[in-house]
Amino acid sequence: MGCRLPDAGVFFLYAVDYNDWENAVGGELRVNVPNLLTLCRFALIPVYILVFVSGHLPYAFAVIVLAGATDILDGYWARTRGQITEVGKMLDPLADKTLMIVVMVTLLASGMIGWAAAVAIFLRDIGMIIGSAILHFRGMKTVPANTLGKLTTVLYYVAIMLIFFEAAYAEKVLWCAIVVSYIASFIYIGQFRLINQRRSI
């Protein structure tokens, strides 16, 4: 038997902020908008794949830009409207890393990036995804993206743009993003240990 993927409803439940539900007129419940935007980013991943394999690279890059816009918007909305949640802290970086892995797989398969860069990205992002999921389900407090983490995202988007448009220095920018991403990960691990040590005191 094949492995059955979770129903879409399961992912929708993660987008609902149970802690911040508010009673509205008629007893309606409010859905957490930032988490829904994050799920939109997940939904754009298969769209990107379909557009990329069809050979329409400019449109494929446009899908990546749209996904990046949802990343900026969900973070801004969550911070300014007080809708930062533990689920959002887990789903937001998961969406970013999943999208980045998929993009790098397509670029590797098409020969647009080398194996060394791809492996470095896969090791870091897959490790962060698995680690964050394990810690979240163990009830440990997760850490929001730090400044270097956000810089990493920007550098990756710049590198991807340069790769798509075949700029001569695209690979150097990509490796710069990779180095910054590893530094950001080490800082993240340090912040995570500090926060959870304080909770245990």
N, C-alpha and C positions, 0 to 999 in steps of 0.2 A: 504493500500500500504506500502511496506517496504521502509526503508530509503536508498536512493541511494548514494553510495560512489562517491566522485569526480573522474573524469577520470584521468588516469595516466598523461595525458598531463598537467593537472593543476599543479601537483607536479613538473613536469619538468620545467614549467615556473618559479617556485620558485627557481630553480637551476640556472637559467640564470641571470647573473649579468648585469642588464640593465645600471647601472652606469659606468661599466668598459668595456663595449663592445668596441672592437677596430676594425677598418676597416682593413681587410687583402686583399691579392691579390684577385681580382675578387669580392670584396665586401662581402666576407664571414664574419661571426660573430663568435667571440670566446665565448665559454661557460665557465662559472666559474667552474673550476675543484673541488675546495673544497666543493662547494654545491652539486655537483654530487656525491662526495664520501659520503657526509652526506645522500643523498638519497639511496645510496647503503646500508648504515646501516639500513635504514628503510626496504629495500627489504630483508635483512637477517633475519628480525624478523619472518616472516612466515616460512622461511627455518628452523630456530631454533625450532619453535613449532613442525613442522613435524618430525624432527629428534628426538626431545625429546620424543614425544608421541609414537614413534616407539620403544623406549627403548634403543636407542644407546647413552647412556649418555656421553661417551668420545667424540663422534662426535658432540654431542650437545654443549659440552663445547668448542670444536674447533671452532664452528660457533661463539660463544661468543667472543673468542679470535680474530677471524677474524674481527668481528664488532669493537672490541677495536682497532685493527690496523688501520681501516679506520678513527677512531676518532683521533688517533695520527697523521696520515698522512694529514688529511684535515686541522688540526690546524697548522701543520708545513708549509704546502703549502701556506695557507692563510697569515701567518705572514711573511714568507720569500719572497713572491712574491707580497705583497701588495694587496691581494685580500680579505681582511676582509670587509664584507658587513653587513648591518643591517639585511637582510634576513638570512644571514649565522649565525649571532648572535642569531637569534630566532630558526632556524632549528636545529643547532648543539646540544644545550641542550635538545631540544624537542626529538630528536632521541635518545639521551642518556637515558633520563628519560622513554621514551616509551619502549625501550629495557629492562631497569631495571625492570619496572613494569611487563612486560610479563614474564621475567625470574623468578621474585619472585612469580608470580601467579602459574607458573608451579611447582616451588619448594614447594609452600604451598599445592597445590593440590595433590602432591605426598608424602606429609608428611615429607619433608626434612627440612622445617623450621616451626616455630610455628606461631600462629596467631598474637601474640603481635608484633613480629618483622615485620611481613608482613603489619599489619595495620599502624605501625609507618612509614614504607617506603611509603605506598600508600598515606597517608595523606600529607606527605611532597611533593612527586613528582607530584601528581595530582594537588595539590594546586599551585605549581610552574608552571606547564604547563598551567593551566587556567589563572593564573595571568599574565604570560608572554604574552600569546596570546591576552588578553584584552588590555594590555598596548601597545603592538606593534600596534594593529589595531587602537588605539587611537592616534597614531603618536608620542608616547613618546619614548625617547631614551632608548634602552636596554643596559644592562651591560654585557660584556663578562665574562666568568667564572673566578672566582678569584682563588688564589693559594689553598685555602682550598677546593674549589669546585673540583679542579683537584685531590687533595689528596683523597677526598671522592670517586671519580671514581676509583682510584687505590685500595683503601681499599675494595670497593665493589667487584672488580674483584678478589682480593685475597680471600675475604670471599667466593665468589661463587666457586672458585677453591677448597677451603678447604671443602666446603659443598659437591661438586660433588665427591670428593675423601674421604669423610666421616672422616675427621680429627676430633679429640676429641675436639679441641678448636675452631672449626669453628664458633659456635654461638657467642662466645666472640668477635671474630674479626668482625662479622656481626654487633653486637651492637656497637662496636667502630666506624664502618663506619656510622651507623645511627646517633650517637651523633655528629660526625664531620659534617655530612650533614646538620643537623639542625643549627649548629654554622655557617656554610658557608652560609646558607639561610638568616640568620639574618644579616650577613655582606653584602650580596648581596642587601638586602632591603635597608640598610643604604646607600650603594653606589648609588643605583638607585635614592633614594630621593635627595641625594646631587647633582648628575648630572642634574636632571631635575629641581631642584631649581635654579641652575646656569643658565640654559637655559631660565628660566622665568624672570630673572633679566634684 
